[in-house]
Amino acid sequence: MTDKENKRARGRPRGFALDDAIEAGQHLFHEHGYENVSVAALTEAIGITPPSFYTAFGSKGAFFRDALQRYSTTVVPLDRFLIPGQSPRTALGDMLMAAARAYSAHPQRRGCLILEHAKAGATEWGIAATQIAGENRRRVQAFLEASDIPAPARVADYVATTMLGLSSAAREGWEEARLIAVAETALGGLDQLVQR
């Protein structure tokens, strides 16, 4: 094998799919936590070399941000629930129920990838997760403001706190039925908050 052929063999493989790579990394981060996933583990899961990883993604931290964004738009995607004109009670209730199901769906990936990493505080990964959690909370608040709900910030905080509790309980091992029961109870409080 020539040097040129050898370099090509070590580079990004043919058929490398960016979204598939990010999904594989997302699962690793969710199962083990950011600090416990090495670049070597990521490159092995994705099927590329470390140089190709850095060329494609820049750094482990940048790749983690991509994984957080992918998680945010695929697991409990706000666009599916925060539909203009939709009843806030219906939209937020459906979102809480979807979160209860998603957070307990996989035995090795329990809780919310974003919310659980946001607990890491001032670390690189904690800041990245906190930023996305904050963006999502602001989107909920904007939806509530557009729906003319009284005290939209208070309602958004209530929803964010409920999601955080569901995530923590799922991480602790609570099963779906128990989380759904909590989400249903939270809807009672939501009903009071969104009354006009």
Backbone as JSON Lines, residues from 0, in Angstrom:
{"i":0,"aa":"M","n":[0.85,-1.18,0.0],"ca":[0.0,0.0,0.0],"c":[0.89,1.24,0.0]}
{"i":1,"aa":"T","n":[0.61,2.18,-0.89],"ca":[1.4,3.41,-0.95],"c":[1.05,4.31,0.22]}
{"i":2,"aa":"D","n":[1.9,5.34,0.45],"ca":[1.63,6.3,1.53],"c":[0.3,7.0,1.3]}
{"i":3,"aa":"K","n":[0.02,7.34,0.04],"ca":[-1.23,8.04,-0.29],"c":[-2.43,7.14,0.02]}
{"i":4,"aa":"E","n":[-2.35,5.88,-0.37],"ca":[-3.45,4.94,-0.1],"c":[-3.61,4.71,1.39]}
{"i":5,"aa":"N","n":[-2.48,4.64,2.11],"ca":[-2.51,4.44,3.56],"c":[-3.2,5.61,4.26]}
{"i":6,"aa":"K","n":[-2.89,6.85,3.83],"ca":[-3.53,8.02,4.43],"c":[-5.03,8.01,4.17]}
{"i":7,"aa":"R","n":[-5.43,7.65,2.96],"ca":[-6.85,7.61,2.62],"c":[-7.56,6.56,3.47]}
{"i":8,"aa":"A","n":[-6.91,5.43,3.72],"ca":[-7.52,4.36,4.51],"c":[-7.73,4.78,5.95]}
{"i":9,"aa":"R","n":[-6.82,5.65,6.46],"ca":[-6.94,6.09,7.84],"c":[-7.93,7.24,8.01]}
{"i":10,"aa":"G","n":[-8.33,7.88,6.93],"ca":[-9.21,9.05,7.01],"c":[-10.66,8.66,7.21]}
{"i":11,"aa":"R","n":[-11.52,9.61,6.97],"ca":[-12.95,9.38,7.13],"c":[-13.4,8.3,6.15]}
{"i":12,"aa":"P","n":[-14.07,7.26,6.62],"ca":[-14.47,6.19,5.72],"c":[-15.57,6.62,4.78]}
{"i":13,"aa":"R","n":[-15.61,5.99,3.62],"ca":[-16.69,6.24,2.69],"c":[-18.0,5.86,3.37]}
{"i":14,"aa":"G","n":[-19.01,6.67,3.17],"ca":[-20.3,6.36,3.81],"c":[-20.43,6.97,5.2]}
{"i":15,"aa":"F","n":[-19.41,7.74,5.63],"ca":[-19.48,8.42,6.92],"c":[-20.68,9.36,6.91]}
{"i":16,"aa":"A","n":[-21.59,9.17,7.85],"ca":[-22.79,10.0,7.93],"c":[-22.72,10.81,9.21]}
{"i":17,"aa":"L","n":[-22.75,12.12,9.05],"ca":[-22.59,13.02,10.19],"c":[-23.64,12.78,11.26]}
{"i":18,"aa":"D","n":[-24.91,12.69,10.87],"ca":[-25.97,12.52,11.86],"c":[-25.84,11.19,12.58]}
{"i":19,"aa":"D","n":[-25.47,10.14,11.86],"ca":[-25.28,8.83,12.49],"c":[-24.14,8.89,13.51]}
{"i":20,"aa":"A","n":[-23.08,9.61,13.16],"ca":[-21.94,9.75,14.07],"c":[-22.36,10.49,15.34]}
{"i":21,"aa":"I","n":[-23.1,11.58,15.16],"ca":[-23.54,12.36,16.32],"c":[-24.5,11.55,17.18]}
{"i":22,"aa":"E","n":[-25.36,10.77,16.55],"ca":[-26.29,9.92,17.31],"c":[-25.52,8.89,18.14]}
{"i":23,"aa":"A","n":[-24.5,8.28,17.55],"ca":[-23.7,7.3,18.29],"c":[-23.03,7.95,19.49]}
{"i":24,"aa":"G","n":[-22.48,9.14,19.29],"ca":[-21.86,9.86,20.4],"c":[-22.88,10.28,21.45]}
{"i":25,"aa":"Q","n":[-24.04,10.72,20.99],"ca":[-25.12,11.11,21.91],"c":[-25.45,9.95,22.85]}
{"i":26,"aa":"H","n":[-25.57,8.76,22.3],"ca":[-25.89,7.59,23.13],"c":[-24.78,7.3,24.14]}
{"i":27,"aa":"L","n":[-23.52,7.42,23.7],"ca":[-22.4,7.18,24.63],"c":[-22.41,8.2,25.77]}
{"i":28,"aa":"F","n":[-22.59,9.46,25.44],"ca":[-22.63,10.5,26.47],"c":[-23.8,10.27,27.44]}
{"i":29,"aa":"H","n":[-24.92,9.85,26.9],"ca":[-26.1,9.63,27.73],"c":[-25.89,8.44,28.67]}
{"i":30,"aa":"E","n":[-25.27,7.4,28.17],"ca":[-25.06,6.2,28.98],"c":[-23.98,6.39,30.04]}
{"i":31,"aa":"H","n":[-22.9,7.1,29.69],"ca":[-21.73,7.14,30.57],"c":[-21.41,8.52,31.16]}
{"i":32,"aa":"G","n":[-21.98,9.58,30.6],"ca":[-21.65,10.93,31.04],"c":[-20.47,11.47,30.27]}
{"i":33,"aa":"Y","n":[-20.48,12.76,30.04],"ca":[-19.44,13.4,29.22],"c":[-18.03,13.05,29.69]}
{"i":34,"aa":"E","n":[-17.8,13.19,31.0],"ca":[-16.44,13.04,31.52],"c":[-15.93,11.61,31.43]}
{"i":35,"aa":"N","n":[-16.82,10.64,31.25],"ca":[-16.42,9.24,31.19],"c":[-16.32,8.7,29.76]}
{"i":36,"aa":"V","n":[-16.5,9.57,28.78],"ca":[-16.41,9.15,27.37],"c":[-15.17,9.79,26.76]}
{"i":37,"aa":"S","n":[-14.24,8.96,26.33],"ca":[-13.0,9.46,25.74],"c":[-13.17,9.65,24.24]}
{"i":38,"aa":"V","n":[-12.25,10.4,23.66],"ca":[-12.25,10.55,22.2],"c":[-12.03,9.18,21.55]}
{"i":39,"aa":"A","n":[-11.2,8.34,22.18],"ca":[-10.98,6.99,21.64],"c":[-12.28,6.2,21.58]}
{"i":40,"aa":"A","n":[-13.11,6.31,22.64],"ca":[-14.39,5.6,22.64],"c":[-15.31,6.15,21.56]}
{"i":41,"aa":"L","n":[-15.28,7.46,21.37],"ca":[-16.13,8.09,20.35],"c":[-15.71,7.65,18.95]}
{"i":42,"aa":"T","n":[-14.39,7.68,18.69],"ca":[-13.93,7.32,17.35],"c":[-14.19,5.84,17.06]}
{"i":43,"aa":"E","n":[-14.09,5.01,18.08],"ca":[-14.39,3.59,17.89],"c":[-15.87,3.39,17.57]}
{"i":44,"aa":"A","n":[-16.74,4.09,18.31],"ca":[-18.19,3.95,18.08],"c":[-18.59,4.48,16.7]}
{"i":45,"aa":"I","n":[-17.94,5.56,16.28],"ca":[-18.28,6.18,15.01],"c":[-17.63,5.45,13.84]}
{"i":46,"aa":"G","n":[-16.45,4.88,14.1],"ca":[-15.73,4.17,13.05],"c":[-14.8,5.07,12.24]}
{"i":47,"aa":"I","n":[-14.22,6.09,12.91],"ca":[-13.26,6.95,12.24],"c":[-12.01,7.07,13.12]}
{"i":48,"aa":"T","n":[-10.95,7.64,12.54],"ca":[-9.71,7.83,13.27],"c":[-9.78,9.12,14.08]}
{"i":49,"aa":"P","n":[-8.95,9.26,15.12],"ca":[-8.92,10.53,15.87],"c":[-8.65,11.75,14.99]}
{"i":50,"aa":"P","n":[-7.69,11.71,14.03],"ca":[-7.51,12.89,13.18],"c":[-8.78,13.25,12.4]}
{"i":51,"aa":"S","n":[-9.48,12.24,11.91],"ca":[-10.72,12.51,11.18],"c":[-11.79,13.08,12.1]}
{"i":52,"aa":"F","n":[-11.8,12.6,13.35],"ca":[-12.76,13.12,14.33],"c":[-12.52,14.62,14.54]}
{"i":53,"aa":"Y","n":[-11.26,15.0,14.76],"ca":[-10.95,16.41,15.01],"c":[-11.2,17.27,13.76]}
{"i":54,"aa":"T","n":[-10.97,16.7,12.59],"ca":[-11.25,17.43,11.35],"c":[-12.75,17.65,11.19]}
{"i":55,"aa":"A","n":[-13.53,16.63,11.49],"ca":[-14.99,16.71,11.3],"c":[-15.67,17.54,12.37]}
{"i":56,"aa":"F","n":[-15.19,17.45,13.63],"ca":[-15.94,18.04,14.74],"c":[-15.18,19.11,15.53]}
{"i":57,"aa":"G","n":[-13.88,19.19,15.39],"ca":[-13.1,20.21,16.07],"c":[-12.57,19.77,17.42]}
{"i":58,"aa":"S","n":[-13.44,19.3,18.29],"ca":[-13.03,18.87,19.63],"c":[-14.13,18.01,20.23]}
{"i":59,"aa":"K","n":[-13.81,17.36,21.32],"ca":[-14.82,16.58,22.04],"c":[-15.94,17.49,22.53]}
{"i":60,"aa":"G","n":[-15.58,18.67,23.04],"ca":[-16.58,19.61,23.53],"c":[-17.53,20.07,22.44]}
{"i":61,"aa":"A","n":[-16.99,20.37,21.25],"ca":[-17.82,20.8,20.13],"c":[-18.73,19.65,19.68]}
{"i":62,"aa":"F","n":[-18.18,18.44,19.68],"ca":[-18.99,17.27,19.31],"c":[-20.12,17.07,20.33]}
{"i":63,"aa":"F","n":[-19.83,17.28,21.6],"ca":[-20.85,17.14,22.64],"c":[-21.97,18.16,22.42]}
{"i":64,"aa":"R","n":[-21.61,19.38,22.06],"ca":[-22.65,20.39,21.78],"c":[-23.53,19.95,20.62]}
{"i":65,"aa":"D","n":[-22.91,19.34,19.59],"ca":[-23.71,18.81,18.48],"c":[-24.65,17.7,18.97]}
{"i":66,"aa":"A","n":[-24.15,16.86,19.87],"ca":[-24.98,15.78,20.41],"c":[-26.14,16.33,21.24]}
{"i":67,"aa":"L","n":[-25.88,17.37,22.02],"ca":[-26.95,18.0,22.79],"c":[-28.01,18.6,21.88]}
{"i":68,"aa":"Q","n":[-27.58,19.27,20.81],"ca":[-28.53,19.86,19.87],"c":[-29.36,18.78,19.21]}
{"i":69,"aa":"R","n":[-28.72,17.69,18.82],"ca":[-29.45,16.59,18.19],"c":[-30.47,16.01,19.16]}
{"i":70,"aa":"Y","n":[-30.05,15.8,20.41],"ca":[-30.96,15.28,21.43],"c":[-32.16,16.21,21.59]}
{"i":71,"aa":"S","n":[-31.89,17.51,21.65],"ca":[-32.96,18.49,21.86],"c":[-33.99,18.47,20.74]}
{"i":72,"aa":"T","n":[-33.53,18.23,19.52],"ca":[-34.45,18.29,18.37],"c":[-35.07,16.94,18.01]}
{"i":73,"aa":"T","n":[-34.66,15.88,18.69],"ca":[-35.2,14.55,18.33],"c":[-35.91,13.81,19.46]}
{"i":74,"aa":"V","n":[-35.53,14.03,20.71],"ca":[-36.08,13.21,21.8],"c":[-37.4,13.77,22.31]}
{"i":75,"aa":"V","n":[-37.42,15.03,22.73],"ca":[-38.68,15.71,23.06],"c":[-38.63,17.04,22.3]}
{"i":76,"aa":"P","n":[-38.81,16.99,20.98],"ca":[-38.62,18.18,20.15],"c":[-39.72,19.22,20.41]}
{"i":77,"aa":"L","n":[-39.33,20.41,20.81],"ca":[-40.31,21.44,21.17],"c":[-41.2,21.81,19.99]}
{"i":78,"aa":"D","n":[-40.67,21.74,18.77],"ca":[-41.47,22.09,17.6],"c":[-42.71,21.21,17.46]}
{"i":79,"aa":"R","n":[-42.64,20.01,17.98],"ca":[-43.78,19.09,17.9],"c":[-44.91,19.53,18.84]}
{"i":80,"aa":"F","n":[-44.57,20.28,19.88],"ca":[-45.56,20.65,20.9],"c":[-45.93,22.12,20.89]}
{"i":81,"aa":"L","n":[-44.96,23.0,20.69],"ca":[-45.21,24.44,20.79],"c":[-45.68,24.98,19.44]}
{"i":82,"aa":"I","n":[-46.86,24.57,19.05],"ca":[-47.43,24.94,17.76],"c":[-48.29,26.19,17.95]}
{"i":83,"aa":"P","n":[-48.02,27.24,17.18],"ca":[-48.83,28.45,17.32],"c":[-50.33,28.14,17.2]}
{"i":84,"aa":"G","n":[-51.11,28.7,18.13],"ca":[-52.55,28.46,18.14],"c":[-52.97,27.26,18.97]}
{"i":85,"aa":"Q","n":[-52.0,26.4,19.31],"ca":[-52.3,25.23,20.15],"c":[-52.61,25.69,21.57]}
{"i":86,"aa":"S","n":[-53.56,25.03,22.22],"ca":[-53.85,25.33,23.62],"c":[-52.59,25.1,24.46]}
{"i":87,"aa":"P","n":[-52.19,26.08,25.29],"ca":[-51.01,25.9,26.13],"c":[-51.11,24.67,27.03]}
{"i":88,"aa":"R","n":[-52.28,24.42,27.56],"ca":[-52.46,23.26,28.44],"c":[-52.19,21.97,27.66]}
{"i":89,"aa":"T","n":[-52.72,21.88,26.45],"ca":[-52.51,20.7,25.62],"c":[-51.04,20.57,25.22]}
{"i":90,"aa":"A","n":[-50.46,21.69,24.75],"ca":[-49.08,21.66,24.28],"c":[-48.12,21.24,25.38]}
{"i":91,"aa":"L","n":[-48.24,21.89,26.54],"ca":[-47.32,21.61,27.64],"c":[-47.61,20.27,28.29]}
{"i":92,"aa":"G","n":[-48.89,19.91,28.37],"ca":[-49.25,18.59,28.91],"c":[-48.69,17.47,28.05]}
{"i":93,"aa":"D","n":[-48.83,17.61,26.73],"ca":[-48.28,16.6,25.81],"c":[-46.76,16.53,25.93]}
{"i":94,"aa":"M","n":[-46.13,17.69,26.12],"ca":[-44.67,17.73,26.25],"c":[-44.21,17.01,27.52]}
{"i":95,"aa":"L","n":[-44.9,17.25,28.63],"ca":[-44.54,16.57,29.89],"c":[-44.74,15.06,29.78]}
{"i":96,"aa":"M","n":[-45.82,14.64,29.15],"ca":[-46.07,13.2,28.99],"c":[-45.0,12.56,28.09]}
{"i":97,"aa":"A","n":[-44.63,13.27,27.02],"ca":[-43.59,12.75,26.13],"c":[-42.26,12.65,26.86]}
{"i":98,"aa":"A","n":[-41.96,13.63,27.72],"ca":[-40.72,13.59,28.49],"c":[-40.72,12.4,29.45]}
{"i":99,"aa":"A","n":[-41.85,12.17,30.12],"ca":[-41.94,11.04,31.05],"c":[-41.64,9.73,30.33]}
{"i":100,"aa":"R","n":[-42.15,9.6,29.12],"ca":[-41.91,8.37,28.34],"c":[-40.47,8.29,27.85]}
{"i":101,"aa":"A","n":[-39.98,9.4,27.3],"ca":[-38.62,9.41,26.72],"c":[-37.55,9.19,27.78]}
{"i":102,"aa":"Y","n":[-37.72,9.78,28.95],"ca":[-36.7,9.7,29.99],"c":[-36.56,8.3,30.57]}
{"i":103,"aa":"S","n":[-37.58,7.47,30.37],"ca":[-37.53,6.11,30.92],"c":[-37.49,5.04,29.83]}
{"i":104,"aa":"A","n":[-37.38,5.46,28.57],"ca":[-37.52,4.52,27.44],"c":[-36.37,3.53,27.31]}
{"i":105,"aa":"H","n":[-35.17,3.94,27.64],"ca":[-34.01,3.06,27.43],"c":[-33.32,2.81,28.77]}
{"i":106,"aa":"P","n":[-33.09,1.56,29.13],"ca":[-32.52,1.27,30.45],"c":[-31.14,1.87,30.7]}
{"i":107,"aa":"Q","n":[-30.34,2.06,29.64],"ca":[-29.0,2.63,29.83],"c":[-28.94,4.14,29.61]}
{"i":108,"aa":"R","n":[-30.02,4.71,29.1],"ca":[-30.01,6.15,28.8],"c":[-31.2,6.83,29.47]}
{"i":109,"aa":"R","n":[-31.23,6.76,30.78],"ca":[-32.36,7.29,31.54],"c":[-32.17,8.77,31.85]}
{"i":110,"aa":"G","n":[-33.29,9.45,32.02],"ca":[-33.25,10.88,32.3],"c":[-32.99,11.66,31.03]}
{"i":111,"aa":"C","n":[-32.83,12.96,31.18],"ca":[-32.6,13.87,30.05],"c":[-31.11,14.14,29.91]}
{"i":112,"aa":"L","n":[-30.56,13.88,28.75],"ca":[-29.14,14.14,28.49],"c":[-28.78,15.58,28.82]}
{"i":113,"aa":"I","n":[-29.63,16.52,28.44],"ca":[-29.34,17.94,28.64],"c":[-29.42,18.31,30.12]}
{"i":114,"aa":"L","n":[-30.55,17.99,30.75],"ca":[-30.75,18.41,32.14],"c":[-29.77,17.75,33.1]}
{"i":115,"aa":"E","n":[-29.45,16.49,32.86],"ca":[-28.52,15.8,33.75],"c":[-27.11,16.38,33.62]}
{"i":116,"aa":"H","n":[-26.7,16.76,32.41],"ca":[-25.37,17.36,32.24],"c":[-25.33,18.81,32.72]}
{"i":117,"aa":"A","n":[-26.48,19.48,32.69],"ca":[-26.52,20.87,33.19],"c":[-26.18,20.93,34.68]}
{"i":118,"aa":"K","n":[-26.35,19.82,35.38],"ca":[-26.02,19.77,36.81],"c":[-24.52,19.86,37.06]}
{"i":119,"aa":"A","n":[-23.72,19.74,36.0],"ca":[-22.26,19.76,36.15],"c":[-21.73,21.17,36.34]}
{"i":120,"aa":"G","n":[-22.6,22.16,36.38],"ca":[-22.21,23.53,36.73],"c":[-21.26,24.19,35.77]}
{"i":121,"aa":"A","n":[-20.11,24.64,36.28],"ca":[-19.2,25.48,35.52],"c":[-18.22,24.7,34.64]}
{"i":122,"aa":"T","n":[-18.43,23.41,34.48],"ca":[-17.58,22.65,33.56],"c":[-17.96,23.01,32.12]}
{"i":123,"aa":"E","n":[-17.1,22.67,31.18],"ca":[-17.38,22.94,29.76],"c":[-18.69,22.29,29.34]}
{"i":124,"aa":"W","n":[-18.88,21.03,29.74],"ca":[-20.09,20.32,29.34],"c":[-21.32,20.81,30.11]}
{"i":125,"aa":"G","n":[-21.12,21.2,31.35],"ca":[-22.24,21.74,32.12],"c":[-22.75,23.05,31.55]}
{"i":126,"aa":"I","n":[-21.82,23.91,31.14],"ca":[-22.2,25.19,30.54],"c":[-22.94,24.96,29.22]}
{"i":127,"aa":"A","n":[-22.43,24.05,28.4],"ca":[-23.08,23.76,27.12],"c":[-24.51,23.26,27.32]}
{"i":128,"aa":"A","n":[-24.69,22.37,28.29],"ca":[-26.03,21.82,28.56],"c":[-26.95,22.88,29.15]}
{"i":129,"aa":"T","n":[-26.42,23.71,30.04],"ca":[-27.21,24.77,30.65],"c":[-27.68,25.77,29.6]}
{"i":130,"aa":"Q","n":[-26.84,26.06,28.62],"ca":[-27.23,26.99,27.56],"c":[-28.42,26.45,26.76]}
{"i":131,"aa":"I","n":[-28.38,25.17,26.41],"ca":[-29.49,24.6,25.64],"c":[-30.74,24.49,26.49]}
{"i":132,"aa":"A","n":[-30.6,24.11,27.76],"ca":[-31.76,24.07,28.65],"c":[-32.38,25.46,28.76]}
{"i":133,"aa":"G","n":[-31.55,26.5,28.85],"ca":[-32.05,27.87,28.92],"c":[-32.76,28.3,27.65]}
{"i":134,"aa":"E","n":[-32.19,27.92,26.49],"ca":[-32.83,28.22,25.21],"c":[-34.2,27.56,25.13]}
{"i":135,"aa":"N","n":[-34.29,26.32,25.56],"ca":[-35.57,25.6,25.51],"c":[-36.59,26.24,26.44]}
{"i":136,"aa":"R","n":[-36.14,26.66,27.63],"ca":[-37.05,27.32,28.56],"c":[-37.56,28.63,27.96]}
{"i":137,"aa":"R","n":[-36.66,29.39,27.29],"ca":[-37.08,30.64,26.66],"c":[-38.07,30.4,25.52]}
{"i":138,"aa":"R","n":[-37.92,29.31,24.82],"ca":[-38.88,28.98,23.75],"c":[-40.25,28.67,24.34]}
{"i":139,"aa":"V","n":[-40.28,27.96,25.47],"ca":[-41.56,27.7,26.13],"c":[-42.18,29.02,26.58]}
{"i":140,"aa":"Q","n":[-41.37,29.89,27.16],"ca":[-41.9,31.17,27.62],"c":[-42.43,32.01,26.45]}
{"i":141,"aa":"A","n":[-41.71,32.03,25.34],"ca":[-42.16,32.78,24.16],"c":[-43.5,32.24,23.65]}
{"i":142,"aa":"F","n":[-43.64,30.93,23.65],"ca":[-44.9,30.31,23.24],"c":[-46.03,30.76,24.17]}
{"i":143,"aa":"L","n":[-45.77,30.79,25.47],"ca":[-46.78,31.2,26.44],"c":[-47.12,32.68,26.29]}
{"i":144,"aa":"E","n":[-46.11,33.5,26.04],"ca":[-46.36,34.93,25.82],"c":[-47.25,35.13,24.6]}
{"i":145,"aa":"A","n":[-46.96,34.39,23.52],"ca":[-47.77,34.5,22.31],"c":[-49.19,33.99,22.53]}
{"i":146,"aa":"S","n":[-49.37,33.13,23.54],"ca":[-50.69,32.57,23.85],"c":[-51.46,33.44,24.85]}
{"i":147,"aa":"D","n":[-50.86,34.57,25.25],"ca":[-51.5,35.5,26.2],"c":[-51.79,34.87,27.56]}
{"i":148,"aa":"I","n":[-50.87,34.04,28.01],"ca":[-51.03,33.41,29.33],"c":[-50.5,34.36,30.39]}
{"i":149,"aa":"P","n":[-51.24,34.54,31.5],"ca":[-50.71,35.38,32.58],"c":[-49.44,34.76,33.17]}
{"i":150,"aa":"A","n":[-48.5,35.59,33.54],"ca":[-47.25,35.17,34.18],"c":[-46.55,34.05,33.4]}
{"i":151,"aa":"P","n":[-46.21,34.29,32.12],"ca":[-45.59,33.23,31.3],"c":[-44.26,32.74,31.86]}
{"i":152,"aa":"A","n":[-43.47,33.62,32.48],"ca":[-42.19,33.19,33.05],"c":[-42.41,32.21,34.19]}
{"i":153,"aa":"R","n":[-43.43,32.46,34.99],"ca":[-43.73,31.56,36.11],"c":[-44.16,30.18,35.6]}
{"i":154,"aa":"V","n":[-44.97,30.16,34.55],"ca":[-45.42,28.88,33.98],"c":[-44.23,28.15,33.35]}
{"i":155,"aa":"A","n":[-43.38,28.89,32.64],"ca":[-42.19,28.26,32.03],"c":[-41.29,27.66,33.1]}
{"i":156,"aa":"D","n":[-41.13,28.36,34.22],"ca":[-40.33,27.82,35.33],"c":[-40.96,26.55,35.91]}
{"i":157,"aa":"Y","n":[-42.28,26.56,36.01],"ca":[-43.0,25.39,36.53],"c":[-42.76,24.18,35.63]}
{"i":158,"aa":"V","n":[-42.86,24.39,34.33],"ca":[-42.64,23.3,33.37],"c":[-41.19,22.84,33.43]}
{"i":159,"aa":"A","n":[-40.24,23.78,33.47],"ca":[-38.82,23.42,33.52],"c":[-38.5,22.62,34.77]}
{"i":160,"aa":"T","n":[-39.07,23.03,35.9],"ca":[-38.83,22.32,37.17],"c":[-39.44,20.92,37.13]}
{"i":161,"aa":"T","n":[-40.61,20.8,36.53],"ca":[-41.24,19.49,36.4],"c":[-40.39,18.57,35.53]}
{"i":162,"aa":"M","n":[-39.88,19.11,34.42],"ca":[-39.03,18.31,33.52],"c":[-37.77,17.86,34.26]}
{"i":163,"aa":"L","n":[-37.19,18.76,35.04],"ca":[-35.99,18.43,35.8],"c":[-36.28,17.32,36.81]}
{"i":164,"aa":"G","n":[-37.43,17.4,37.48],"ca":[-37.81,16.36,38.43],"c":[-38.04,15.02,37.75]}
{"i":165,"aa":"L","n":[-38.7,15.04,36.59],"ca":[-38.92,13.8,35.84],"c":[-37.59,13.17,35.43]}
{"i":166,"aa":"S","n":[-36.66,14.02,34.99],"ca":[-35.35,13.52,34.57],"c":[-34.61,12.88,35.74]}
{"i":167,"aa":"S","n":[-34.59,13.57,36.87],"ca":[-33.88,13.04,38.04],"c":[-34.49,11.73,38.51]}
{"i":168,"aa":"A","n":[-35.81,11.67,38.53],"ca":[-36.49,10.45,38.98],"c":[-36.22,9.3,38.02]}
{"i":169,"aa":"A","n":[-36.22,9.59,36.72],"ca":[-35.92,8.54,35.73],"c":[-34.5,8.04,35.91]}
{"i":170,"aa":"R","n":[-33.58,8.97,36.14],"ca":[-32.17,8.6,36.35],"c":[-32.03,7.71,37.58]}
{"i":171,"aa":"E","n":[-32.89,7.97,38.55],"ca":[-32.89,7.19,39.79],"c":[-33.46,5.78,39.58]}
{"i":172,"aa":"G","n":[-34.16,5.58,38.45],"ca":[-34.69,4.26,38.13],"c":[-36.2,4.15,38.13]}
{"i":173,"aa":"W","n":[-36.91,5.26,38.28],"ca":[-38.38,5.19,38.25],"c":[-38.84,4.7,36.89]}
{"i":174,"aa":"E","n":[-39.88,3.9,36.9],"ca":[-40.42,3.35,35.66],"c":[-41.39,4.33,35.01]}
{"i":175,"aa":"E","n":[-41.7,4.07,33.75],"ca":[-42.54,4.98,32.96],"c":[-43.87,5.28,33.63]}
{"i":176,"aa":"A","n":[-44.56,4.25,34.13],"ca":[-45.9,4.47,34.71],"c":[-45.84,5.44,35.88]}
{"i":177,"aa":"R","n":[-44.81,5.35,36.67],"ca":[-44.66,6.24,37.82],"c":[-44.37,7.67,37.37]}
{"i":178,"aa":"L","n":[-43.54,7.82,36.36],"ca":[-43.24,9.15,35.83],"c":[-44.47,9.77,35.18]}
{"i":179,"aa":"I","n":[-45.23,8.97,34.46],"ca":[-46.46,9.48,33.84],"c":[-47.45,9.94,34.91]}
{"i":180,"aa":"A","n":[-47.52,9.19,36.01],"ca":[-48.41,9.6,37.11],"c":[-47.98,10.96,37.66]}
{"i":181,"aa":"V","n":[-46.69,11.19,37.77],"ca":[-46.19,12.49,38.23],"c":[-46.55,13.58,37.22]}
{"i":182,"aa":"A","n":[-46.36,13.29,35.93],"ca":[-46.69,14.27,34.89],"c":[-48.17,14.61,34.93]}
{"i":183,"aa":"E","n":[-49.02,13.6,35.13],"ca":[-50.46,13.84,35.22],"c":[-50.81,14.7,36.42]}
{"i":184,"aa":"T","n":[-50.14,14.47,37.54],"ca":[-50.36,15.31,38.73],"c":[-49.92,16.74,38.46]}
{"i":185,"aa":"A","n":[-48.8,16.89,37.77],"ca":[-48.3,18.23,37.44],"c":[-49.27,18.99,36.55]}
{"i":186,"aa":"L","n":[-50.05,18.27,35.76],"ca":[-51.02,18.93,34.89],"c":[-52.09,19.67,35.71]}
{"i":187,"aa":"G","n":[-52.38,19.17,36.91],"ca":[-53.34,19.86,37.78],"c":[-52.84,21.25,38.13]}
{"i":188,"aa":"G","n":[-51.56,21.35,38.47],"ca":[-50.97,22.65,38.76],"c":[-50.9,23.51,37.52]}
{"i":189,"aa":"L","n":[-50.61,22.89,36.4],"ca":[-50.55,23.63,35.14],"c":[-51.91,24.22,34.79]}
{"i":190,"aa":"D","n":[-52.98,23.46,35.04],"ca":[-54.33,23.96,34.77],"c":[-54.58,25.26,35.52]}
{"i":191,"aa":"Q","n":[-54.15,25.33,36.77],"ca":[-54.34,26.55,37.55],"c":[-53.5,27.7,37.02]}
{"i":192,"aa":"L","n":[-52.29,27.4,36.58],"ca":[-51.39,28.45,36.14],"c":[-51.79,29.07,34.79]}
{"i":193,"aa":"V","n":[-52.39,28.28,33.94],"ca":[-52.71,28.8,32.59],"c":[-54.14,29.33,32.49]}
{"i":194,"aa":"Q","n":[-54.9,29.31,33.58],"ca":[-56.24,29.87,33.54],"c":[-56.17,31.36,33.26]}
{"i":195,"aa":"R","n":[-57.07,31.82,32.42],"ca":[-57.07,33.25,32.08],"c":[-58.02,33.99,32.99]}
